């Protein structure tokens, strides 16, 4: 499994059933991640405001219904969550400190039209790619 995907899977509590595969995270997203994956990851990416983060991934009424009925997240919700987990995993690789990753993701950045990287990563796949590219620049140039 690729390093980023493996780290993202670990952040979400996704474990491969057999041998590790590059598709473990993809299959988990396709099946639908459990609400516990959202809860686990929210505690890492936004420990001071877990609820706010979870409601950005899944609207509050929908999330409460999923909890009560013990439902999995939809493919779209799972994909959004996995996308942000991959961004966070890449950030850990670049910054080597989860607090620095969180600070970077929450702070508006001029190279992202003054939007917070987390906001872009949550919105779309291309937004998450832009955030990863920006962090990649930091890794190779020594700063963002």
C-alpha positions, -999 to 999 in steps of 0.1 A, spaced: 0 0 0 14 35 -8 27 54 22 0 81 19 -29 57 15 -15 35 43 -12 65 67 -47 77 57 -62 43 62 -45 41 97 -59 76 106 -94 63 97 -90 30 114 -93 10 82 -74 -23 83 -69 -46 53 -86 -80 57 -58 -100 41 -25 -89 27 -20 -51 25 -32 -38 -8 -31 -4 -25 -69 -7 -28 -77 -11 8 -87 25 13 -105 26 -21 -126 -5 -12 -134 9 22 -146 41 7 -167 23 -19 -183 2 9 -188 32 31 -167 41 61 -181 36 96 -191 67 116 -163 57 140 -138 65 113 -151 101 111 -150 103 149 -115 89 151 -101 112 125 -119 143 137 -101 139 170 -68 141 152 -74 168 126 -95 191 149 -91 180 185 -104 214 198 -135 214 177 -144 178 168 -181 185 162 -175 214 138 -152 192 117 -176 162 117 -205 184 106 -184 198 77 -181 162 65 -216 151 72 -245 175 81 -256 172 118 -291 157 112 -277 132 88 -248 122 111 -272 118 141 -295 96 120 -265 75 108 -254 71 145 -289 60 157 -294 36 128 -258 24 129 -254 32 92 -222 36 72 -212 69 56 -222 72 19 -196 69 -8 -195 107 -11 -191 113 26 -165 85 28 -146 99 -1 -146 134 14 -132 120 47 -106 98 30 -95 128 8 -89 150 39 -72 121 57 -48 118 27 -41 155 29 -34 152 66 -12 122 61 8 141 35 11 170 59 25 147 86 51 136 62 60 172 53 58 189 87 65 159 110 42 174 136 4 171 138 0 205 155 19 222 126 -3 203 101 -35 214 118 -22 251 120 -14 250 82 -48 235 73 -68 261 93 -49 292 82 -60 309 50 -31 309 24 -24 335 -3 -15 308 -28 -50 293 -23 -69 325 -29 -68 332 8 -88 301 16 -80 277 44 -65 245 29 -89 224 50 -118 241 33 -105 234 -1 -96 198 7 -132 192 21 -148 208 -10 -133 188 -39 -106 164 -51 -89 191 -71 -89 213 -41 -72 186 -20 -47 182 -49 -39 219 -47 -33 216 -10 -10 186 -14 9 204 -42 14 234 -19 27 212 9 49 195 -16 65 228 -24 71 232 13 88 199 15 112 207 -14 117 244 -8 118 246 29 87 267 35 51 274 25 
